[in-house]
Amino acid sequence: MKSATESRPLPRVVVHTDGGCQGNPGVGAWAWVAEFKGQVWEGSGAVAATTNNRMELQAAIEALNRFNQPCAVELHTDSNYLRDGITKWIAGWKRNGWQTAAKEPVKNRDLWQALDAATLRHRIDWKWLKGHAGHPLNEHCDVLAGKAMERLRRELGPSALKEALREFESIRS
């Protein structure tokens, strides 16, 4: 039996996502741009201490959660980590109790689980594109993420950012 998202035509949306970090780990940000029914929507946010991979995942999660109905999504990312993780690796991770083939805990499990949940109601075609290669919407995501990082740097200041990084690194150890 087909699910509801497989049996009827879905609204089509084209999404571009990007995540970045100044330092890795360091101040990071995510951004997305979506084209839907002739309109362009965008979103972005920043985190005081994170990694580039976490921001790539967060960008996709934020974009997919933006739509309040099931959609046929063409999602463009410049992150092989994101695309390969969701299309090739996640089924094995879940089957193996969130461990890699090397029996190590999956990094960023919290975000992989959130992304997995965000994908359930959509039909998604994951597309990779080369970053910083002049694709207008990918470049726009990069600019949005950069602006989000700058806003956060101004809001928090150097000492708060250093403390956030110390705390983040202690959790990861």
C-alpha angles and dihedrals in degrees: 000000000000122000120239091260091055100046104052135044112268129209108265120233129178114210132188119193136185138174130190146175136206097219117002100265098024142091107340142183142188132207141179137189122198131192110206128164093340094311129107120218128181141184138182142172142174139224125206096224125014144110133266092247092053090053093049089054093044091053092057093044092051093048095048093046090053092075114079094197134047112277141183098243127196100196119193120198135167089210118098087186090062097041097043093042094055097037103035114015110034097074090056093045091053092045089050096049094261095308127129123238086266089058092248122134112266110255115237091016092159092059095041089055091048091049091048089054092046092055097053099088098039134071103228131193105196112211127187121211131178111262122234090016097123100267101151099220094043089050090048090054089051091052092048091051091048091052091049090053091049092050091051092048090053093046098048105030128212100291095052090047092051091050091049090051092049090051093046093050092048090054092049093051 
